[in-house]
Amino acid sequence: MKCPRCLAVCLDDDPQCPSCRMSFVADPVELPVARAARRSRYAARLGLVSLAVGGGLGPLVGPLTGLTIVKPPSAPGALDLNSLLWGGLGGAIGLALGYGLGMAVFRSK
């Protein structure tokens, strides 16, 4: 998005232009709504980052527990479903924890 006054490039969730300091919030009553929207955006970003980290760490940490979800493949070169499922489980846990942490950290005061 661009600032209507100085045409500087701004983020969609910026409350004001970083160069000319023009406020993008039209009504002061709208300010808590803008803060809540920014809060959920930051929480979603943190959730996405933690989903990627959890999806990467899941196949590494999951087999260390000694649990197998499905029977290991018998043919060499076959798809290992255990690694795939551990990655999905790690991503889901990471998303839930990251989004919850983001909503707690970026709560409105």
Residue pairs with C-beta under 8 A, 6 or more apart in sequence:
1 9
1 10
1 11
1 12
2 8
2 9
2 10
3 10
3 17
3 19
3 20
3 22
4 22
5 17
5 20
5 22
6 17
6 19
6 20
6 22
8 17
8 18
8 19
8 20
10 17
10 18
10 24
13 37
13 38
13 41
14 24
15 23
15 24
15 25
15 31
15 34
15 38
16 22
16 23
16 24
16 25
17 24
25 31
25 34
32 108
35 108
36 108
38 106
39 103
39 106
39 107
39 108
40 103
42 102
42 106
43 99
43 101
43 102
43 103
43 105
43 106
44 99
44 102
45 102
46 98
46 99
46 101
46 102
46 105
47 95
47 96
47 98
47 99
47 102
48 95
48 98
49 98
50 94
50 95
50 97
50 98
50 99
50 101
51 91
51 92
51 94
51 95
51 98
52 91
52 94
53 94
54 90
54 91
54 92
54 93
54 94
54 95
54 97
54 98
55 87
55 88
55 90
55 91
55 94
56 87
56 90
57 90
57 94
58 86
58 87
58 88
58 89
58 90
58 91
58 93
58 94
59 83
59 84
59 86
59 87
59 90
61 86
61 90
62 82
62 83
62 86
62 89
62 90
63 82
63 83
63 86
68 82
69 81
69 82
69 85
69 86
70 81
70 82
70 85
72 80
72 82
73 79
73 80
73 81
